Amino acid sequence: MCPADGANALPTADTDAVGMYVITLVGNIVIIVTIRIDPCLDTPMYFFLGNLSFLDICYTSSVVPQMLVHFLAQHKAISFSRCTAQLYVSLSLGSIEFILLAVMAYDRYVAICNPLHYTVTMSRRVCIQLAVASWASGFLNSLVQTTFTMRLPFCGFNIINHFACEAVALIKIACSNTYVNEIILMMASVLILIIPCSFIILSYIYIISSILRICSSEGRYKTFSTCTSHITVVMLCYGTAIFAYMRPRASVSPNQDKMFSLFYAVVTPMLNPVIYSLRNKEVKEALAKAMGSGLSSEKR
């Protein structure tokens, strides 16, 4: 058995987490349903947004329920097999999100920099291939990290000073040399965080360059407004993850690790649908239309 500790670090985190978890589920389900029922949102941009919302539901569901069990239970324990499963699933879904955000940046790049080729370049077949590649890459990365992490020897009755089974927390309690694991973790961070983030930055350099060549200020504003939601989510997700995983481990306290994990697992998935619904005109219009049709059918 592998006990998970950390419930005493944040006394009100259990009730806060429940509320945010419910909001996350409702918000992302609303986004998915809205995209499915509104023909105007049947575009590559919203196809990937639907993937992101589904991903957020899965990711937060892989962490929060078990975390709440640990908050409420007197014996805060998790079996080795369940810990392995949670590590694999959470690592997979987290990795997929970073890659998917890079794919969404590519979609915006093609739409703005090569609009005449957009329908061909971002065809339904290509979108599905990009989505499948994102999911497959995330699962493969997680398989490597989980295999190397769970092969470490854990001696005796191990206390994980964390809310969940995370690679960093598990490496800390291993009773052997973890140099190889730390190298693998750093390489994975570069592949999953730094390279996609660099690709996003490069994409937006080209996007901004194209936008600045638009003559009218109204045209520039309208074009850039299609990117603001994505930029906000990218800054939120990548900023939190890079700050949490790319800092020198000696400068990070266990409580800081737990706070970043809680923020990324609960707060970020909750904010994503809010950002896209508030900052995206088409999503707001689709939501208003869906609510209006629902109210009119009730009156009948």
Secondary structure as GFF3:
##gff-version 3
##sequence-region A 1 300
A	DSSP	beta_strand	4	5	.	.	.	ID=ss1
A	DSSP	alpha_helix	13	37	.	.	.	ID=ss2
A	DSSP	three_ten_helix	39	41	.	.	.	ID=ss3
A	DSSP	alpha_helix	44	72	.	.	.	ID=ss4
A	DSSP	alpha_helix	80	113	.	.	.	ID=ss5
A	DSSP	three_ten_helix	115	117	.	.	.	ID=ss6
A	DSSP	alpha_helix	118	121	.	.	.	ID=ss7
A	DSSP	alpha_helix	124	150	.	.	.	ID=ss8
A	DSSP	beta_strand	160	161	.	.	.	ID=ss9
A	DSSP	alpha_helix	167	172	.	.	.	ID=ss10
A	DSSP	alpha_helix	179	189	.	.	.	ID=ss11
A	DSSP	pi_helix	190	194	.	.	.	ID=ss12
A	DSSP	alpha_helix	195	212	.	.	.	ID=ss13
A	DSSP	alpha_helix	217	225	.	.	.	ID=ss14
A	DSSP	alpha_helix	228	245	.	.	.	ID=ss15
A	DSSP	three_ten_helix	249	251	.	.	.	ID=ss16
A	DSSP	alpha_helix	254	262	.	.	.	ID=ss17
A	DSSP	pi_helix	263	267	.	.	.	ID=ss18
A	DSSP	alpha_helix	268	279	.	.	.	ID=ss19
A	DSSP	alpha_helix	281	299	.	.	.	ID=ss20
###
